[in-house]
Amino acid sequence: MQFTADQTEQTLWQRLSSQPHRLFFASSLLWGVILMGFSMGSYIGMEIDFSSIHGNGLLFGLFVNAFLGFLSTVIPRYSQSQEISRKTYLSFWLFYQTGLVLWFIGFHLAGQALTGLAFMTIGFIYFRTIRTGGYPDEPDSLWLAAILFVSGIILVLQLFFSFSLQWTGIWVTVLPITFTVAQRMIPFFYASYFRTHYNKPGWIVPFFVLGSWGIALGGESSLLASMLGFILSLG
């Protein structure tokens, strides 16, 4: 007697979109290839703003896509909540990628505004996911959601004020996310070797994040930004 399983072969899109990390990691890889193409174009004489394309592309196309894939998977685990639904992460993936595409094909204001709104949307979705979980006050997850939400606000404000997009992108988004994730993951990797669990001080993440935001705003020439940066640094 033979038993045959009903195996419907999935398309490439179905496989990529079945998990958020697959979708965003693939997007990160694709943007990396696109950036290499732009870089090659600048070397052979094409009129390309290499600094803007390379800097903003690395920050928002390559790094942030990879971060979003990771965070969309681990934040529900950190907060013991349900996984983010496919419909939800597909919607904010499309929202974010559309903003990036508009940005890089020349519609800078529309693209930046849409990217900023996408950040705020993703931050809100993460916050809602955390608060409905079994650990609704999980601090690292809440800070990660806040970082993305504030990053969206900064991107929108940059449309009206002369913030350096690359400078703020590094200090407002990339470094705070990297630190917040690293201080949780690295001790976990070494826990079995040291046979102990690292209990970090409760102040270390807010101190680093607020300090980074202070540096981001304080690094601008605007007096108002410098004052805000000083206040945040004190936090």
C-alpha positions in Angstrom: 0.0 0.0 0.0 1.3 3.4 -0.9 0.5 6.7 0.7 1.1 9.9 -1.3 1.2 13.3 0.5 -0.5 16.2 -1.1 2.5 18.5 -1.5 1.8 21.7 -3.4 5.0 23.2 -4.5 5.3 26.8 -3.4 6.4 29.6 -5.6 9.5 31.7 -4.8 7.3 34.5 -3.6 5.3 32.2 -1.3 8.5 30.8 0.2 10.0 34.3 0.8 6.8 35.8 2.2 6.1 32.8 4.5 8.2 34.3 7.3 9.1 38.0 7.9 12.8 37.4 8.3 13.0 35.7 4.9 11.2 38.6 3.2 13.3 41.4 4.8 16.6 39.5 4.5 15.9 39.0 0.8 15.1 42.7 0.4 18.3 43.5 2.2 20.3 41.3 -0.2 18.5 42.9 -3.2 19.3 46.4 -2.1 22.9 45.4 -1.6 23.0 44.3 -5.2 21.3 47.5 -6.3 23.9 49.6 -4.4 26.7 47.7 -6.0 25.2 48.6 -9.4 25.0 52.3 -8.4 28.6 52.1 -7.2 29.9 50.6 -10.4 27.9 53.2 -12.3 29.6 56.0 -10.5 33.1 54.5 -11.2 32.4 54.4 -15.0 31.3 58.1 -15.1 27.6 58.0 -14.6 26.3 61.1 -12.9 25.4 59.6 -9.5 25.5 61.2 -6.1 27.6 58.4 -4.7 27.7 59.7 -1.1 23.9 60.0 -0.9 23.1 56.7 -2.7 25.7 54.7 -0.9 25.2 56.2 2.6 21.4 56.2 2.6 21.2 52.9 0.7 23.4 51.2 3.2 21.5 52.6 6.2 18.0 52.2 5.1 18.1 49.7 2.3 20.6 47.2 3.5 21.0 47.4 7.3 17.4 48.4 8.3 15.8 45.8 6.1 18.0 43.2 7.8 17.1 44.6 11.3 13.4 44.6 10.5 13.5 40.9 9.4 15.2 40.0 12.7 13.0 42.2 14.9 9.8 41.0 13.3 10.7 37.5 14.4 12.3 38.0 17.9 10.1 40.7 19.4 7.1 38.4 19.6 9.4 35.9 21.3 10.9 38.5 23.7 7.4 39.6 24.8 5.8 36.1 24.6 3.2 37.3 22.2 1.7 35.8 19.0 3.7 36.0 15.8 3.0 39.0 13.6 0.5 37.9 11.0 1.5 37.5 7.4 -1.0 40.1 6.3 0.4 42.6 8.8 4.1 42.2 8.0 3.4 42.1 4.2 1.6 45.5 4.5 4.5 47.2 6.3 7.1 45.5 4.2 5.4 46.9 1.0 4.9 50.3 2.7 8.6 50.5 3.6 10.0 49.2 0.2 7.7 51.6 -1.7 9.2 54.5 0.3 12.7 53.4 -0.5 12.0 52.9 -4.2 10.5 56.4 -4.5 13.5 57.8 -2.6 16.0 56.2 -5.0 14.3 57.0 -8.3 14.3 60.7 -7.5 11.1 61.4 -5.6 13.0 62.2 -2.5 10.4 64.1 -0.5 7.6 61.6 -1.1 10.0 58.7 -0.6 11.4 60.1 2.7 7.9 60.9 4.0 6.6 57.4 3.2 9.7 55.8 4.7 9.3 57.9 7.9 5.6 56.9 8.1 6.5 53.3 7.5 8.9 53.4 10.5 6.2 54.9 12.7 3.8 52.3 11.6 6.2 49.4 12.2 7.1 50.8 15.6 3.4 51.0 16.5 2.7 47.4 15.3 5.7 46.2 17.4 4.3 48.1 20.4 0.8 46.6 19.9 2.3 43.2 19.6 4.3 43.6 22.8 1.4 44.9 24.8 -0.8 41.9 23.9 1.8 39.4 24.9 2.5 37.5 28.0 5.3 39.9 28.9 3.8 43.3 28.0 6.5 45.3 29.8 9.5 43.6 28.3 11.9 46.6 28.3 14.2 45.7 25.3 11.2 45.1 23.0 9.6 48.4 24.1 12.8 50.3 23.4 13.2 48.7 20.0 9.7 49.8 19.1 10.4 53.3 20.4 13.6 53.5 18.4 11.8 52.8 15.1 8.9 55.1 16.0 11.3 58.0 16.8 13.3 57.3 13.7 10.2 57.8 11.7 9.5 61.1 13.4 13.1 62.3 12.7 12.7 61.3 9.0 9.6 63.3 8.7 11.0 66.3 10.6 14.1 66.2 8.3 11.8 67.3 5.5 11.4 70.7 7.3 14.7 71.0 9.2 18.2 70.6 8.0 19.2 67.4 9.8 21.9 65.3 8.2 20.0 62.2 7.1 23.1 59.9 7.3 24.2 61.3 10.6 20.8 60.9 12.3 20.3 57.6 10.6 23.4 56.1 12.2 22.8 57.6 15.7 19.0 57.6 15.9 18.4 54.2 14.3 21.3 51.8 13.5 23.5 52.1 16.6 20.7 52.1 19.2 19.1 49.0 17.5 22.5 47.3 17.3 23.3 48.0 20.9 19.9 47.0 22.3 19.9 43.7 20.4 23.6 43.0 21.1 23.5 43.5 24.9 20.7 40.8 25.0 22.1 38.3 22.4 25.8 38.3 23.2 25.5 37.3 26.9 23.0 34.6 25.8 25.6 33.1 23.4 28.3 33.0 26.2 26.0 31.9 29.0 26.8 28.2 28.7 30.6 28.9 28.7 30.5 31.1 31.8 27.8 29.0 33.4 26.0 32.1 34.6 23.3 34.5 33.3 24.1 38.1 32.8 21.7 40.5 34.5 22.3 43.8 32.9 21.6 47.1 34.8 18.2 48.4 34.0 19.5 51.8 33.1 22.0 50.7 30.4 19.7 50.6 27.4 17.9 53.9 28.0 21.2 55.5 28.8 22.7 54.4 25.5 19.6 55.1 23.4 19.0 58.5 24.8 22.7 59.4 24.6 22.8 58.3 21.0 19.7 60.5 20.2 21.4 63.3 22.0 24.6 63.0 19.9 22.4 62.8 16.7 20.6 66.0 17.5 23.6 67.7 19.2 25.8 67.1 16.1 23.7 69.5 14.0 24.5 73.2 13.8 21.0 74.3 14.8 20.9 75.8 18.3 17.5 74.1 19.0 18.9 70.7 18.0 21.9 71.2 20.2 19.7 72.1 23.1 17.5 69.1 22.6 20.6 67.0 22.2 22.1 68.2 25.5 18.8 67.4 27.3 18.6 63.9 25.8 22.2 63.3 26.7 21.4 64.0 30.3 18.7 61.4 30.2 
